[in-house]
Amino acid sequence: MHHESKQDQDDLDAYAEHLLVLDVAGLRRGHRRERIYLTLYPLSPGRIDAAIESLQRTGVVIVKGQRVLRSPALERINRLDMICV
């Protein structure tokens, strides 16, 4: 039986956060959670929600109801072309 290590979980959390930032960085109105779940599939909704909450706590994204938006800081970083794929 395979057990997920703390390092594996941290890597997956960072991966989910990275994908989420890329998803909302260039969008003025952000995305609804349902759209994010579809876009970031096969990540689980629970993992995506954890990434959203983590990024919200640190001021990277803003959550308004079911919509996830870029923060002013993320908008500025994106305009400086500091976010690369």
C-alpha positions as CSV (number, residue, x, y, z in Angstrom):
1,M,0.0,0.0,0.0
2,H,1.4,3.4,-1.0
3,H,1.3,6.2,1.5
4,E,1.7,9.8,0.4
5,S,4.7,11.4,2.1
6,K,4.7,14.9,3.5
7,Q,7.1,15.9,0.7
8,D,4.7,14.4,-2.0
9,Q,1.8,16.3,-0.4
10,D,3.8,19.6,-0.3
11,D,4.8,19.1,-3.9
12,L,1.3,18.5,-5.0
13,D,0.0,21.5,-3.0
14,A,2.7,23.8,-4.6
15,Y,1.7,22.3,-8.0
16,A,-2.0,23.1,-7.4
17,E,-1.1,26.6,-6.3
18,H,1.1,27.1,-9.4
19,L,-1.7,26.0,-11.8
20,L,-4.2,28.1,-10.0
21,V,-2.1,31.2,-10.3
22,L,-1.6,30.6,-14.0
23,D,-5.3,30.1,-14.4
24,V,-6.4,33.4,-12.8
25,A,-3.4,35.7,-13.4
26,G,-4.5,37.2,-16.7
27,L,-8.2,37.3,-16.0
28,R,-9.9,40.5,-14.9
29,R,-13.0,38.7,-13.6
30,G,-11.3,35.5,-12.4
31,H,-13.0,32.2,-12.6
32,R,-15.8,30.5,-10.7
33,R,-14.7,27.5,-8.6
34,E,-16.7,25.1,-10.9
35,R,-14.7,26.3,-13.9
36,I,-11.4,26.0,-12.0
37,Y,-12.3,22.4,-11.0
38,L,-12.8,21.6,-14.7
39,T,-9.7,23.4,-15.8
40,L,-7.4,21.8,-13.2
41,Y,-8.8,18.3,-13.5
42,P,-7.5,15.7,-12.5
43,L,-6.7,17.5,-9.3
44,S,-9.4,16.9,-6.8
45,P,-11.7,19.7,-5.7
46,G,-10.5,19.3,-2.2
47,R,-6.9,19.9,-3.3
48,I,-7.9,22.9,-5.4
49,D,-9.9,24.4,-2.5
50,A,-6.8,24.0,-0.2
51,A,-4.7,25.8,-2.8
52,I,-7.3,28.6,-3.1
53,E,-7.4,29.0,0.7
54,S,-3.6,29.0,1.0
55,L,-3.3,31.6,-1.8
56,Q,-6.0,33.7,-0.3
57,R,-4.4,33.7,3.1
58,T,-1.1,35.0,1.6
59,G,-2.9,37.7,-0.5
60,V,-2.2,36.2,-3.9
61,V,-5.9,35.7,-4.8
62,I,-9.1,37.2,-3.6
63,V,-12.3,35.1,-3.1
64,K,-15.7,36.7,-3.6
65,G,-18.4,34.1,-3.2
66,Q,-17.6,31.3,-5.7
67,R,-15.4,33.5,-7.8
68,V,-11.6,33.5,-7.4
69,L,-9.8,36.6,-8.6
70,R,-6.2,37.8,-8.9
71,S,-5.1,40.2,-6.2
72,P,-3.7,43.6,-7.1
73,A,-0.2,42.2,-6.3
74,L,-0.7,39.2,-8.6
75,E,-2.0,41.6,-11.3
76,R,1.1,43.7,-11.0
77,I,3.5,40.7,-11.1
78,N,1.7,39.5,-14.2
79,R,2.0,42.9,-15.9
80,L,5.7,42.8,-15.2
81,D,5.9,39.5,-17.1
82,M,7.3,37.8,-14.1
83,I,4.9,34.8,-14.4
84,C,6.2,32.3,-16.9
85,V,4.9,29.0,-18.1
